[in-house]
């Protein structure tokens, strides 16, 4: 996976005051400040004429930098990886249903939560990660270290797979895991919210059927 990027989308607070100082404080507290200037490392996108929050929000960056949506797999392999993840989750669910029935338990009370059941499906869909310095992160003018950046894992269409909030000082604890594709064991991923499109009955979410992912996308 390519290094995550840092995107600033908030340049003035609700009172119209500049958020420059708060942004500098957040950036200084992060691992990124030391790597942003280096070739092939994390880049900081900080330009009010291009990235000021507005209609479409932070995801508008994908229209300006579509290469962020590229991944290490060709489209066929990417779709197959997701299809295999879905099939594996469905098979595990069938096994669990049989065990619960045999033991006299109910699925609604004792079965695995769907967010946990399809966690790997979500992870297999991720092609990139982004940190966003938005209004919520930069509203703390007096105590900028209190601000929490949005961290979002996105798929090949720029849809949010999972999202969470992190203080900038926590970034270095997860950066290496993200680069190595191992952040599934980190609290940031484990406690993350599922994106709307990957939620229950979302366009990319469950309930799934035992069929090819491409077919499910086009039906």
C-alpha positions as CSV (number, residue, x, y, z in Angstrom):
1,X,0.0,0.0,0.0
2,X,1.2,3.5,-0.8
3,X,2.0,5.8,2.2
4,X,-1.1,7.6,3.5
5,X,-1.6,11.3,2.7
6,X,-2.5,14.2,4.9
7,X,-5.2,16.4,3.6
8,X,-6.2,19.7,5.1
9,X,-9.8,20.7,4.3
10,X,-10.5,23.4,7.0
11,X,-8.8,26.8,6.7
12,X,-11.1,28.9,8.9
13,X,-13.1,28.1,12.0
14,X,-16.8,28.8,12.5
15,X,-15.9,32.4,13.6
16,X,-13.9,33.0,10.5
17,X,-10.5,32.8,12.2
18,X,-7.6,31.2,10.5
19,X,-6.8,27.6,11.5
20,X,-3.2,27.9,10.3
21,X,-1.7,27.7,13.9
22,X,-3.9,24.7,14.9
23,X,-2.9,22.9,11.7
24,X,0.8,23.6,12.2
25,X,0.5,22.2,15.8
26,X,-1.2,19.1,14.6
27,X,1.4,18.5,11.9
28,X,4.3,19.1,14.2
29,X,2.9,16.4,16.6
30,X,2.7,13.8,13.8
31,X,5.1,11.5,12.2
32,X,4.3,13.0,8.9
33,X,6.0,16.3,9.4
34,X,9.4,14.6,9.1
35,X,8.5,12.5,6.1
36,X,6.3,14.8,4.0
37,X,9.2,16.4,2.2
38,X,10.9,13.1,1.3
39,X,10.4,11.6,-2.1
40,X,7.9,8.7,-2.2
41,X,6.8,9.4,1.4
42,X,3.7,10.9,2.9
43,X,2.6,14.0,1.3
44,X,0.7,16.9,2.9
45,X,-2.0,18.5,0.8
46,X,-2.5,22.0,2.2
47,X,-4.0,24.5,-0.3
48,X,-7.2,26.5,0.4
49,X,-7.8,27.1,-3.2
50,X,-7.9,23.4,-4.0
51,X,-9.0,21.6,-0.8
52,X,-11.1,23.9,1.2
53,X,-14.1,21.9,2.5
54,X,-17.3,22.3,0.5
55,X,-19.7,20.3,-1.6
56,X,-18.4,16.8,-1.8
57,X,-16.2,17.2,1.2
58,X,-12.7,15.7,1.4
59,X,-13.5,12.9,-1.1
60,X,-13.3,15.5,-3.8
61,X,-9.5,15.0,-3.7
62,X,-10.0,11.8,-5.8
63,X,-11.2,13.9,-8.7
64,X,-7.9,15.9,-8.6
65,X,-5.6,13.0,-7.8
66,X,-7.4,9.8,-9.1
67,X,-4.2,7.9,-8.9
68,X,-4.8,7.6,-5.2
69,X,-7.5,5.0,-6.1
70,X,-4.9,2.7,-7.8
71,X,-3.9,-0.4,-5.9
72,X,-1.4,-3.2,-6.1
73,X,-3.8,-5.6,-7.8
74,X,-5.2,-5.6,-11.3
75,X,-9.0,-5.1,-11.3
76,X,-9.7,-8.8,-11.8
77,X,-7.5,-9.9,-8.9
78,X,-8.9,-7.2,-6.7
79,X,-12.5,-8.3,-7.4
80,X,-11.5,-11.9,-6.9
81,X,-9.9,-11.1,-3.5
82,X,-13.2,-9.5,-2.3
83,X,-15.2,-12.4,-3.7
84,X,-13.1,-14.9,-1.9
85,X,-13.4,-12.9,1.3
86,X,-17.2,-12.9,1.0
87,X,-17.4,-16.6,0.2
88,X,-15.2,-17.3,3.2
89,X,-17.4,-15.2,5.5
90,X,-20.6,-16.9,4.2
91,X,-19.1,-20.4,4.8
92,X,-18.1,-19.4,8.3
93,X,-21.6,-18.1,8.9
94,X,-23.1,-21.4,7.8
95,X,-20.9,-23.3,10.1
96,X,-21.7,-21.0,13.0
97,X,-25.4,-21.3,12.3
98,X,-25.2,-25.1,12.5
99,X,-23.3,-25.0,15.7
100,X,-25.7,-22.6,17.4
101,X,-28.7,-24.7,16.3
102,X,-27.0,-27.8,17.6
103,X,-26.3,-26.2,21.0
104,X,-29.7,-24.6,21.3
105,X,-28.5,-21.0,21.0
106,X,-30.1,-18.2,18.8
107,X,-28.2,-16.4,16.1
108,X,-29.6,-13.0,17.1
109,X,-28.4,-13.3,20.7
110,X,-25.3,-15.5,20.5
111,X,-24.1,-15.2,16.9
112,X,-21.1,-13.1,15.7
113,X,-21.9,-9.5,14.9
114,X,-22.0,-8.8,11.2
115,X,-19.4,-6.1,11.5
116,X,-17.0,-8.7,12.8
117,X,-18.2,-11.3,10.4
118,X,-17.4,-9.2,7.4
119,X,-14.4,-7.4,8.7
120,X,-12.0,-9.1,6.3
121,X,-14.3,-8.3,3.4
122,X,-13.9,-4.7,4.3
123,X,-10.2,-5.0,4.7
124,X,-9.9,-6.7,1.3
125,X,-11.7,-3.7,-0.3
126,X,-9.2,-1.2,1.0
127,X,-6.8,0.4,-1.5
128,X,-5.6,3.4,0.5
129,X,-5.6,5.4,3.7
130,X,-6.0,9.2,4.3
131,X,-5.7,11.5,7.3
132,X,-8.0,14.5,7.0
133,X,-7.4,17.7,9.0
134,X,-11.0,18.8,8.9
135,X,-13.2,21.2,11.0
136,X,-13.4,18.7,13.9
137,X,-9.7,18.2,14.0
138,X,-8.9,22.0,13.8
139,X,-11.6,23.5,16.0
140,X,-9.3,23.4,19.1
141,X,-7.6,26.7,18.6
142,X,-6.3,27.0,22.2
143,X,-5.4,23.3,22.6
144,X,-4.7,22.1,19.1
145,X,-3.1,18.9,20.4
146,X,-6.7,17.9,21.4
147,X,-7.8,17.8,17.8
148,X,-8.4,14.4,16.3
149,X,-7.8,13.8,12.6
150,X,-10.1,11.8,10.5
151,X,-8.5,8.6,9.4
152,X,-10.3,6.9,6.5
153,X,-9.7,3.6,4.7
154,X,-11.1,3.9,1.1
155,X,-11.8,1.5,-1.7
156,X,-11.0,1.7,-5.5
157,X,-14.0,4.1,-6.0
158,X,-13.1,6.4,-3.1
159,X,-15.9,5.0,-0.9
160,X,-15.2,4.9,2.8
161,X,-14.7,1.4,4.0
162,X,-14.0,2.3,7.7
163,X,-13.2,5.5,9.5
164,X,-12.0,6.6,12.9
165,X,-10.5,9.6,14.7
166,X,-6.9,9.8,15.9
167,X,-4.6,12.4,17.6
168,X,-1.7,13.3,15.4
169,X,0.8,12.0,17.9
170,X,-0.7,8.5,17.5
171,X,0.0,8.3,13.8
172,X,3.5,6.9,14.2
173,X,2.1,3.9,16.1
174,X,0.1,2.8,13.2
175,X,2.1,4.1,10.2
176,X,4.3,1.0,9.9
177,X,1.4,-1.3,10.3
178,X,-0.5,0.4,7.5
179,X,2.6,0.3,5.2
180,X,2.9,-3.4,6.0
181,X,-0.8,-4.2,5.6
182,X,-1.0,-5.2,9.2
183,X,-3.2,-2.6,10.9
184,X,-6.1,-5.0,11.4
185,X,-4.7,-5.7,14.9
186,X,-4.5,-2.0,15.8
187,X,-7.2,-0.3,17.8
188,X,-7.7,2.3,15.2
189,X,-9.0,-0.3,12.7
190,X,-10.7,-2.5,15.3
191,X,-12.8,0.3,16.8
192,X,-13.4,2.1,13.5
193,X,-16.9,2.8,12.2
194,X,-18.0,1.1,9.0
195,X,-18.5,3.4,6.1
196,X,-22.1,4.0,5.0
197,X,-21.5,2.2,1.7
198,X,-20.2,-0.8,3.5
199,X,-22.9,-0.8,6.2
200,X,-25.7,-3.3,6.3
201,X,-27.6,-3.0,3.0
202,X,-25.1,-0.5,1.7
203,X,-24.1,-0.6,-1.9
204,X,-21.0,-2.6,-1.0
205,X,-22.3,-4.1,2.2
206,X,-24.1,-7.2,3.4
207,X,-26.2,-9.2,3.2
208,X,-24.1,-10.9,0.6
209,X,-24.9,-13.9,-1.6
210,X,-22.6,-16.7,-2.6
211,X,-21.9,-15.3,-6.1
212,X,-19.1,-13.4,-7.8
213,X,-18.5,-9.8,-6.5
214,X,-18.7,-8.4,-10.0
215,X,-22.2,-9.9,-10.5
216,X,-23.3,-8.4,-7.1
217,X,-22.1,-5.0,-8.2
218,X,-24.0,-5.0,-11.5
219,X,-27.3,-6.6,-10.5
